[in-house]
């Protein structure tokens, strides 16, 4: 068995982010073979990473890449704000967005090994969340240093108006573009909750249906972009864009 030197251990640590003892053990087990030691550490790291998948990863970063004809949004999730602010995490999120812009959403699949390596290095449950693109007439807005990302695709909407609507989205956080997009099960879930509330308030039974329907409509108006008042004012988004159309809404947020 060859003698493992301090220089070899240091080089392996720099290449893999492993601790000193782990690096030394891997080199010793690999009889000084650097590549074999790297692979052993990677497999060990992946095994540990697999055990982190049930840990909450509500932190992270949203990256947007764009050119004159299209934009791409990628949400990269992690466990801590500390990890989200690290150079390696930020650079990876931005490179993913650039790759999706150039090659489409499927480009994420080709970066799996890099994602796994980042999980090993940072030692957190890291995963890709929302991945979307828009093209043609669009606006892309990133808020709070990557805490909220908005993509809007439209037809016949003034560019300044579309940007204002994107700013509004970051403020109001709509869940849907139109009522037609709201899943029926979501509406029924809200209706059941409002019925329970109405009963608990002691409202007369003959008024329950009307009260619940009114509350469901209010919930929809708060959740659907086109029905929201711009920045909470009376004018709705639908009124703001006039004869134009917003054809796609992409919202992603951290926290």
Secondary structure, 3 states (H helix, E strand, C coil): CCCCCHHHHHHHHHHHCCCHHHHHHHHHHCCCCHHHHHHHHHHHHHHHHHCCCCCCCCEEEEEEEECCCEEEEEEEEECCHHHHCCHHHHHHHHHHHHHHHHHCHHHHHHHHHHHHHHHHHHCCCCEEEEEEEEECEEEEEEECCCCEEEEEEEECCCHHHHHHHHHHHHHHCCCECCHHHCCHHHHHHHHHHHHHHHHHCCCCHHHHHHHHHHHHHHHHHHHEHHHCEHHHCCCEHHHHHCCCEEEEEEEEECC
